[in-house]
């Protein structure tokens, strides 16, 4: 099971994420959106959205750089494993709390407001719940990481992630003896990758192109105005 979850499942999840996203964009381009509910209720949205998005983007960037940067680069820059571990704990902890607080606000808003809940799909609520579970697991790993401040435990995850990326045989062996909470955190993260093409998360891929040039406002017509023109 360990070899499947951390040696085979990563390729399944990443493949579904990539090819599923391409297929969705080609077959159903009009579903490629964030489905904003701002018009239904603005309260809680701005603060919750800012905290959630800043937190999740910081965490994603930290994981991307921390896991996929070759170890020899950190050594060449004079960054010790211990310093990198402490930085990850502090930065990840702050970003995780921001994401958790913002996510709870967004989840409460979407779950308790009848209008928003009625316009939300099962996938909308489900993926937000999974992201909240994932960030809580991530915050939980901090307590395990505090027991390994020398940073060598983190190098196991770096070797695993880079081994998966380079199709290294036996990459799963790098994390055989890590704490269970890390394994659950990794498995849920891969599952989120697997579900990515089937949720509103796909709008993240449009950020570099769509959000930079779009106007800062939305044009909305009232029903009366629309009827008058007809």
C-alpha positions in Angstrom: 0.0 0.0 0.0 2.9 2.4 0.8 4.5 1.8 -2.6 1.1 2.4 -4.3 0.3 5.6 -2.4 3.7 7.2 -2.8 5.1 5.5 -5.8 2.2 5.0 -8.2 -0.7 7.2 -7.0 1.3 10.4 -7.6 1.5 9.7 -11.3 -2.2 8.8 -11.5 -3.2 12.0 -9.7 -0.9 14.3 -11.7 -1.9 12.7 -15.0 -5.6 13.1 -14.2 -5.0 16.7 -13.2 -3.2 17.6 -16.4 -5.1 15.7 -19.0 -8.5 16.2 -17.2 -7.9 19.9 -17.1 -7.1 20.0 -20.8 -10.1 17.9 -21.7 -12.4 20.1 -19.6 -11.1 23.3 -21.3 -11.6 21.8 -24.7 -15.0 20.2 -24.1 -16.6 22.6 -21.6 -14.8 26.0 -21.7 -17.8 27.8 -20.3 -17.5 25.8 -17.1 -14.0 27.1 -16.6 -14.7 29.8 -14.0 -14.6 30.6 -10.4 -18.4 30.9 -10.1 -18.2 33.9 -7.8 -21.1 34.5 -5.4 -20.1 38.1 -4.7 -23.4 39.4 -6.0 -25.4 37.2 -3.6 -23.6 38.3 -0.4 -20.6 40.4 -0.1 -20.3 40.1 3.7 -17.4 37.8 4.8 -16.3 37.4 1.1 -13.6 40.0 0.9 -11.8 39.3 4.1 -12.2 35.6 3.9 -11.2 35.5 0.3 -8.0 37.6 0.9 -6.9 35.5 3.9 -7.7 32.2 2.1 -6.0 33.1 -1.2 -2.9 34.7 0.3 -2.5 31.8 2.6 -2.9 29.1 -0.1 -0.7 30.8 -2.6 2.1 31.3 0.0 1.8 27.6 1.0 1.8 26.5 -2.6 4.9 28.6 -3.4 6.6 27.3 -0.3 5.9 23.7 -1.1 7.0 24.1 -4.7 10.3 25.8 -3.9 11.0 23.8 -0.8 10.3 20.4 -2.2 11.5 20.7 -5.8 14.7 22.8 -5.3 17.7 20.4 -5.4 19.4 20.1 -2.0 22.8 21.1 -3.4 21.4 24.5 -4.3 20.5 25.2 -0.6 24.0 23.9 0.4 25.7 26.2 -2.2 23.7 29.2 -0.9 24.8 28.4 2.7 21.3 27.6 3.9 21.4 24.8 6.4 18.8 22.2 6.7 17.9 23.4 10.2 17.4 27.0 9.0 15.2 25.8 6.1 13.2 23.7 8.6 12.6 26.6 11.0 11.7 29.0 8.1 9.2 26.4 6.8 7.6 26.0 10.2 7.2 29.8 10.8 6.2 30.8 7.3 4.0 27.7 6.8 2.4 28.2 10.1 1.5 31.8 9.5 0.2 31.1 6.0 -1.7 28.0 7.2 -3.5 30.0 9.9 -4.4 32.7 7.4 -5.8 30.0 5.0 -7.7 28.2 7.8 -9.3 31.4 9.1 -10.2 32.6 5.6 -11.4 29.2 4.6 -13.7 28.8 7.6 -15.2 32.2 6.8 -15.9 31.2 3.2 -17.2 27.8 4.2 -19.5 29.3 6.8 -20.8 31.8 4.3 -21.4 29.1 1.6 -23.0 26.6 4.0 -25.3 28.9 6.0 -26.5 31.4 3.4 -29.6 29.7 1.7 -29.1 31.5 -1.6 -25.4 30.8 -1.9 -25.8 27.2 -0.8 -28.6 26.7 -3.4 -26.3 27.9 -6.2 -23.3 25.8 -4.9 -22.7 22.4 -6.2 -21.6 19.4 -4.2 -18.1 19.8 -5.7 -18.0 23.5 -4.5 -18.6 22.6 -0.9 -16.7 19.3 -1.0 -13.4 20.7 -2.4 -13.5 23.6 0.1 -14.0 21.1 3.0 -11.0 19.0 1.6 -8.8 22.1 1.5 -9.7 22.9 5.1 -8.9 19.4 6.1 -5.6 19.6 4.3 -4.5 22.8 5.9 -5.4 21.5 9.3 -3.3 18.4 8.6 -0.5 20.7 7.5 -0.7 22.7 10.7 -0.6 19.4 12.6 2.6 18.4 10.9 4.3 21.4 12.6 4.2 19.5 15.9 6.0 16.6 14.3 8.5 18.8 12.6 9.4 20.5 15.9 10.9 17.2 16.9 13.3 17.2 13.9 14.7 20.7 13.9 17.9 19.5 12.3 16.0 19.5 9.0 17.1 16.0 7.9 13.5 14.8 8.0 12.6 17.4 5.4 15.3 16.2 3.1 13.3 12.9 2.9 10.3 14.7 1.4 12.6 16.7 -1.0 14.2 13.4 -2.2 10.8 11.8 -2.6 9.2 14.7 -4.5 12.3 15.1 -6.8 12.4 11.3 -7.2 8.8 11.3 -8.4 9.5 14.2 -10.8 12.4 12.4 -12.3 10.7 9.0 -12.4 13.2 7.5 -10.0 12.5 3.9 -9.2 11.9 3.3 -5.5 11.2 7.0 -4.7 8.6 5.9 -2.2 11.3 4.4 0.0 12.5 7.8 1.0 9.5 8.4 3.2 8.9 4.9 4.5 9.6 5.8 8.2 8.1 9.3 8.4 5.3 10.1 10.8 1.8 9.0 9.8 0.4 12.5 9.8 2.8 13.4 7.0 1.6 10.4 4.9 -2.0 11.4 5.4 -1.2 14.9 4.4 0.6 13.8 1.2 -2.2 11.4 0.3 -4.9 14.0 0.7 -2.8 16.5 -1.3 -2.5 14.0 -4.1 -6.3 13.4 -4.0 -6.9 17.1 -4.3 -4.7 17.0 -7.5 -6.8 14.1 -8.7 -10.1 16.1 -8.2 -8.7 19.3 -9.5 -10.2 19.1 -13.1 -13.7 18.4 -11.8 -13.9 21.4 -9.5 -13.8 25.2 -9.6 -10.0 25.0 -8.8 -9.3 25.0 -12.5 -9.8 28.8 -12.5 -6.4 29.0 -10.8 -4.8 28.2 -14.1 -6.4 31.3 -15.7 -5.0 33.7 -13.2 -1.9 34.8 -15.1 -3.8 35.6 -18.3 -7.3 36.5 -17.3 -6.9 38.4 -14.0 -4.2 40.8 -15.0 -6.0 42.5 -17.9 -9.7 42.2 -16.8 -11.5 45.3 -15.6 -11.9 45.8 -11.9 -15.7 45.8 -12.0 -18.6 43.8 -13.2 -21.4 45.0 -15.4 -24.8 43.9 -14.0 -28.2 44.6 -15.5 -31.3 44.6 -13.5 -34.2 42.4 -14.6 -36.4 45.5 -15.2 -33.8 47.1 -17.4 -33.4 44.0 -19.4 -37.2 43.6 -19.8 -37.5 47.2 -21.0 -35.0 46.8 -23.7 -36.8 43.7 -25.0 
